[in-house]
Amino acid sequence: MKNLRTCVICRNKTHKDFLYRFVIINKEPVYDLFNRINSYGYYLCKLNKKCNMSLDKWLLKKKRVKSFSI
């Protein structure tokens, strides 16, 4: 199947329409709502609240940004 992506938190694979895409630019996470930013993208479940609440912890663990919350 095409367009399958993996959530960085729960590691579930699903169609990219059910995921948010974000990129890291200058150590700041930026949501790419229209999939137009040319950079490595990460995906996050839209409907799973646990994934949204765990994003800050994931970013700190990966040392990609200092702090981030939705």
MODELLER restraints for C-alpha pairs under 7 A, 6 or more apart:
rsr = mdl.restraints
at = mdl.atoms
rsr.add(forms.Gaussian(group=physical.xy_distance, feature=features.Distance(at['CA:3:A'], at['CA:15:A']), mean=5.57, stdev=0.5))
rsr.add(forms.Gaussian(group=physical.xy_distance, feature=features.Distance(at['CA:3:A'], at['CA:16:A']), mean=5.75, stdev=0.5))
rsr.add(forms.Gaussian(group=physical.xy_distance, feature=features.Distance(at['CA:4:A'], at['CA:13:A']), mean=6.14, stdev=0.5))
rsr.add(forms.Gaussian(group=physical.xy_distance, feature=features.Distance(at['CA:4:A'], at['CA:14:A']), mean=5.17, stdev=0.5))
rsr.add(forms.Gaussian(group=physical.xy_distance, feature=features.Distance(at['CA:4:A'], at['CA:15:A']), mean=4.50, stdev=0.5))
rsr.add(forms.Gaussian(group=physical.xy_distance, feature=features.Distance(at['CA:4:A'], at['CA:16:A']), mean=5.81, stdev=0.5))
rsr.add(forms.Gaussian(group=physical.xy_distance, feature=features.Distance(at['CA:5:A'], at['CA:13:A']), mean=5.41, stdev=0.5))
rsr.add(forms.Gaussian(group=physical.xy_distance, feature=features.Distance(at['CA:5:A'], at['CA:14:A']), mean=5.66, stdev=0.5))
rsr.add(forms.Gaussian(group=physical.xy_distance, feature=features.Distance(at['CA:5:A'], at['CA:15:A']), mean=6.11, stdev=0.5))
rsr.add(forms.Gaussian(group=physical.xy_distance, feature=features.Distance(at['CA:5:A'], at['CA:16:A']), mean=5.61, stdev=0.5))
rsr.add(forms.Gaussian(group=physical.xy_distance, feature=features.Distance(at['CA:6:A'], at['CA:12:A']), mean=5.51, stdev=0.5))
rsr.add(forms.Gaussian(group=physical.xy_distance, feature=features.Distance(at['CA:6:A'], at['CA:13:A']), mean=4.37, stdev=0.5))
rsr.add(forms.Gaussian(group=physical.xy_distance, feature=features.Distance(at['CA:6:A'], at['CA:14:A']), mean=6.53, stdev=0.5))
rsr.add(forms.Gaussian(group=physical.xy_distance, feature=features.Distance(at['CA:6:A'], at['CA:43:A']), mean=6.41, stdev=0.5))
rsr.add(forms.Gaussian(group=physical.xy_distance, feature=features.Distance(at['CA:7:A'], at['CA:13:A']), mean=6.61, stdev=0.5))
rsr.add(forms.Gaussian(group=physical.xy_distance, feature=features.Distance(at['CA:7:A'], at['CA:43:A']), mean=4.98, stdev=0.5))
rsr.add(forms.Gaussian(group=physical.xy_distance, feature=features.Distance(at['CA:7:A'], at['CA:44:A']), mean=4.68, stdev=0.5))
rsr.add(forms.Gaussian(group=physical.xy_distance, feature=features.Distance(at['CA:7:A'], at['CA:45:A']), mean=5.90, stdev=0.5))
rsr.add(forms.Gaussian(group=physical.xy_distance, feature=features.Distance(at['CA:8:A'], at['CA:42:A']), mean=6.72, stdev=0.5))
rsr.add(forms.Gaussian(group=physical.xy_distance, feature=features.Distance(at['CA:8:A'], at['CA:43:A']), mean=6.00, stdev=0.5))
rsr.add(forms.Gaussian(group=physical.xy_distance, feature=features.Distance(at['CA:8:A'], at['CA:44:A']), mean=6.06, stdev=0.5))
rsr.add(forms.Gaussian(group=physical.xy_distance, feature=features.Distance(at['CA:9:A'], at['CA:44:A']), mean=6.96, stdev=0.5))
rsr.add(forms.Gaussian(group=physical.xy_distance, feature=features.Distance(at['CA:9:A'], at['CA:51:A']), mean=5.60, stdev=0.5))
rsr.add(forms.Gaussian(group=physical.xy_distance, feature=features.Distance(at['CA:10:A'], at['CA:51:A']), mean=6.59, stdev=0.5))
rsr.add(forms.Gaussian(group=physical.xy_distance, feature=features.Distance(at['CA:18:A'], at['CA:45:A']), mean=6.46, stdev=0.5))
rsr.add(forms.Gaussian(group=physical.xy_distance, feature=features.Distance(at['CA:18:A'], at['CA:46:A']), mean=5.88, stdev=0.5))
rsr.add(forms.Gaussian(group=physical.xy_distance, feature=features.Distance(at['CA:19:A'], at['CA:43:A']), mean=5.86, stdev=0.5))
rsr.add(forms.Gaussian(group=physical.xy_distance, feature=features.Distance(at['CA:19:A'], at['CA:44:A']), mean=5.22, stdev=0.5))
rsr.add(forms.Gaussian(group=physical.xy_distance, feature=features.Distance(at['CA:19:A'], at['CA:45:A']), mean=4.56, stdev=0.5))
rsr.add(forms.Gaussian(group=physical.xy_distance, feature=features.Distance(at['CA:19:A'], at['CA:46:A']), mean=5.09, stdev=0.5))
rsr.add(forms.Gaussian(group=physical.xy_distance, feature=features.Distance(at['CA:20:A'], at['CA:43:A']), mean=5.45, stdev=0.5))
rsr.add(forms.Gaussian(group=physical.xy_distance, feature=features.Distance(at['CA:20:A'], at['CA:44:A']), mean=5.03, stdev=0.5))
rsr.add(forms.Gaussian(group=physical.xy_distance, feature=features.Distance(at['CA:20:A'], at['CA:45:A']), mean=6.24, stdev=0.5))
rsr.add(forms.Gaussian(group=physical.xy_distance, feature=features.Distance(at['CA:20:A'], at['CA:46:A']), mean=5.93, stdev=0.5))
rsr.add(forms.Gaussian(group=physical.xy_distance, feature=features.Distance(at['CA:21:A'], at['CA:31:A']), mean=5.99, stdev=0.5))
rsr.add(forms.Gaussian(group=physical.xy_distance, feature=features.Distance(at['CA:21:A'], at['CA:32:A']), mean=5.48, stdev=0.5))
rsr.add(forms.Gaussian(group=physical.xy_distance, feature=features.Distance(at['CA:21:A'], at['CA:33:A']), mean=6.81, stdev=0.5))
rsr.add(forms.Gaussian(group=physical.xy_distance, feature=features.Distance(at['CA:21:A'], at['CA:41:A']), mean=6.12, stdev=0.5))
rsr.add(forms.Gaussian(group=physical.xy_distance, feature=features.Distance(at['CA:21:A'], at['CA:42:A']), mean=5.57, stdev=0.5))
rsr.add(forms.Gaussian(group=physical.xy_distance, feature=features.Distance(at['CA:21:A'], at['CA:43:A']), mean=4.58, stdev=0.5))
rsr.add(forms.Gaussian(group=physical.xy_distance, feature=features.Distance(at['CA:21:A'], at['CA:44:A']), mean=6.49, stdev=0.5))
rsr.add(forms.Gaussian(group=physical.xy_distance, feature=features.Distance(at['CA:22:A'], at['CA:29:A']), mean=6.41, stdev=0.5))
rsr.add(forms.Gaussian(group=physical.xy_distance, feature=features.Distance(at['CA:22:A'], at['CA:30:A']), mean=5.37, stdev=0.5))
rsr.add(forms.Gaussian(group=physical.xy_distance, feature=features.Distance(at['CA:22:A'], at['CA:31:A']), mean=4.16, stdev=0.5))
rsr.add(forms.Gaussian(group=physical.xy_distance, feature=features.Distance(at['CA:22:A'], at['CA:32:A']), mean=5.16, stdev=0.5))
rsr.add(forms.Gaussian(group=physical.xy_distance, feature=features.Distance(at['CA:22:A'], at['CA:41:A']), mean=5.58, stdev=0.5))
rsr.add(forms.Gaussian(group=physical.xy_distance, feature=features.Distance(at['CA:22:A'], at['CA:42:A']), mean=5.36, stdev=0.5))
rsr.add(forms.Gaussian(group=physical.xy_distance, feature=features.Distance(at['CA:22:A'], at['CA:43:A']), mean=6.39, stdev=0.5))
rsr.add(forms.Gaussian(group=physical.xy_distance, feature=features.Distance(at['CA:23:A'], at['CA:29:A']), mean=5.65, stdev=0.5))
rsr.add(forms.Gaussian(group=physical.xy_distance, feature=features.Distance(at['CA:23:A'], at['CA:30:A']), mean=5.37, stdev=0.5))
rsr.add(forms.Gaussian(group=physical.xy_distance, feature=features.Distance(at['CA:23:A'], at['CA:31:A']), mean=6.49, stdev=0.5))
rsr.add(forms.Gaussian(group=physical.xy_distance, feature=features.Distance(at['CA:23:A'], at['CA:32:A']), mean=6.88, stdev=0.5))
rsr.add(forms.Gaussian(group=physical.xy_distance, feature=features.Distance(at['CA:23:A'], at['CA:39:A']), mean=6.41, stdev=0.5))
rsr.add(forms.Gaussian(group=physical.xy_distance, feature=features.Distance(at['CA:23:A'], at['CA:40:A']), mean=6.18, stdev=0.5))
rsr.add(forms.Gaussian(group=physical.xy_distance, feature=features.Distance(at['CA:23:A'], at['CA:41:A']), mean=4.80, stdev=0.5))
rsr.add(forms.Gaussian(group=physical.xy_distance, feature=features.Distance(at['CA:23:A'], at['CA:42:A']), mean=6.15, stdev=0.5))
rsr.add(forms.Gaussian(group=physical.xy_distance, feature=features.Distance(at['CA:24:A'], at['CA:30:A']), mean=6.15, stdev=0.5))
rsr.add(forms.Gaussian(group=physical.xy_distance, feature=features.Distance(at['CA:27:A'], at['CA:64:A']), mean=5.98, stdev=0.5))
rsr.add(forms.Gaussian(group=physical.xy_distance, feature=features.Distance(at['CA:27:A'], at['CA:65:A']), mean=4.90, stdev=0.5))
rsr.add(forms.Gaussian(group=physical.xy_distance, feature=features.Distance(at['CA:28:A'], at['CA:65:A']), mean=5.99, stdev=0.5))
rsr.add(forms.Gaussian(group=physical.xy_distance, feature=features.Distance(at['CA:44:A'], at['CA:51:A']), mean=6.78, stdev=0.5))
rsr.add(forms.Gaussian(group=physical.xy_distance, feature=features.Distance(at['CA:45:A'], at['CA:51:A']), mean=6.30, stdev=0.5))
rsr.add(forms.Gaussian(group=physical.xy_distance, feature=features.Distance(at['CA:56:A'], at['CA:67:A']), mean=6.49, stdev=0.5))
rsr.add(forms.Gaussian(group=physical.xy_distance, feature=features.Distance(at['CA:56:A'], at['CA:68:A']), mean=5.27, stdev=0.5))
rsr.add(forms.Gaussian(group=physical.xy_distance, feature=features.Distance(at['CA:56:A'], at['CA:69:A']), mean=5.70, stdev=0.5))
rsr.add(forms.Gaussian(group=physical.xy_distance, feature=features.Distance(at['CA:59:A'], at['CA:65:A']), mean=6.01, stdev=0.5))
rsr.add(forms.Gaussian(group=physical.xy_distance, feature=features.Distance(at['CA:60:A'], at['CA:66:A']), mean=6.39, stdev=0.5))
rsr.add(forms.Gaussian(group=physical.xy_distance, feature=features.Distance(at['CA:60:A'], at['CA:67:A']), mean=6.72, stdev=0.5))
